[in-house]
Amino acid sequence: MDQDYARFHQDRGNMLIHIVAVPAFIYGAWLAVSGVIAGRWLGALFGLGAIGVSLVLQRIGHNREPNPSLPFDGPGDFAKRILSEQFYRFPMYVLTGGWLKAVRSSS
């Protein structure tokens, strides 16, 4: 995992928030998409709610970081960075041991 990612993910509290919030985002996305496809609008609505709560929690976590997140360059950058964070970068950070290292080394 690249050093830029680790630089913005050092705080233990943020890491603990992420380990819950990112799976909630992924599940929410699955609920939203599958709900729309199946015509289960309440499920889709719950999915969107889970995505929203996940993003708010992650913002709270990132506000704890010593290195603040870089601002978004616009809606396209927001979508690209959020989706890559949720579906690729954070899961890889966990799978490669970066998350555990960050939790253990932070106070």
N, C-alpha and C positions, 0 to 999 in steps of 0.2 A: 504494500500500500504506500502511496506517495507521502512524502514528508509534509506537504501542504495539508493533507487531510488530518494527520496527527497533530499538527500545529493548532488547528481549530477545534480539537477534541481532546482536551487535557483534563478538564475538571471532572472529578469523580461524580458529583451530582448530575452533571450533564450526561455522563456515560450511563448512569443508572436510569435516567429519564429515557435516553435513546433505546436502551435494551427492551423497554416496554413500548415506547411510542412508535418506533419503526415497524415492529410487527403489527401494531394496531393500524398503522397507515396501510400496510400491505393487505391486511384482512379487510379494511374498509374499502380499499380499491376493488378487491375481489367482490365484496358485497354490492358495491355500486354498479359495477359492470355486469355482473351476473343478474342483479335485480332488474336492470334495464332490459337485458336480453330476454329474461323470462317474464317480463311484465310485472314483476313484484316490486311495486313502487315504494312500499314501506321499507323493504330490505335495502333498496337503492338509497333511500333517504337516510337510513341508519348508517350505511356505508359512507355517505358523504359527511355525516356527523362525525364518524370515527376519524376520517381524514382531517377534518377541521380541528378536532380535539388534539390529534397527534401533532399537527403543525404548531398549534399554540403551545403545547408542552415542550416541543423541541425549541421553539423561540425562547421560552423561559430558560431552558437548559443552556442555550447558546449565550444568553445574557450573562451567565455565570463565568464564561470563559475569559481567560486573561487576554486572548487574542480574539477580538470581535470578528464576526463573519463579514466577508466582503459584501458590499451592497449589490443588489441585483441591477443589471443593466436594462431591464424592461421585462415585460410579460414572458417573452420567449426564453430569456435567460432564467427567469424564475422557474418556469416549467421544466426546462432542461436540467437545472441544478437540483431541484426538488426530486424529480423522478430518478435521476441517477443516484442521488443520496439514498433514497428509500429502497430502490430495487437492486442497486449494485454496490455502491461505495461502502455503505455501512455494513451490509451483510459480509462483504469481503474483509472489512476491518475486523469483524468478529471472527470469521473463519481463519484468518491469518494470524490471530493472536493479538492484534493491535488493541482491541477493546480491553481485554484482560490486562495487558501491560499498562494501559492508561489508568485503569481502575486501581491496580496495585501500586502504581508509582505516584498517584495523586493523593492528597490528604483531605 
